[in-house]
Amino acid sequence: MPGITFNIKGEKKTILFDEEINKYLRKREVDGRKSGILLNLDPYGECEFASSEIQSLILLCDELKVKYNDEFNWEHGRVRKFCKKFKELCVEAIEKKMNIEGSGD
């Protein structure tokens, strides 16, 4: 499934930011200032996040989980599931003092 695969630099555990979730959020999140760090990534390139950016990603995941928690539909469930897993990866990276890298498929 196409999308962006994230992992802690040098480790094998990965989280997929599915292309369909990305498209759904891009349609719904018109304020790109907050969500731009995640939604404006090149789906065919590579990226790396340092600790300050990882902190921003954690906050974004928390905001998205709250925002998409009220409506119980399939897409919102997928957003919450991704945010939960991605936040766990971010917290683990902070604890290990490592960066997160992403690569498009």
HELIX and SHEET records of a PDB file:
HELIX    1   1 GLU A   19  ARG A   28  1                                  10    
HELIX    2   2 GLY A   32  LEU A   39  1                                   8    
HELIX    3   3 SER A   51  LYS A   67  1                                  17    
HELIX    4   4 TRP A   74  LYS A   96  1                                  23    
SHEET    1   A 4 THR A  14  ASP A  18  0                                        
SHEET    2   A 4 GLY A   3  ILE A   8 -1                                        
SHEET    3   A 4 ILE A 100  GLY A 104 -1                                        
SHEET    4   A 4 GLU A  46  PHE A  49 -1                                        
END                                                                             
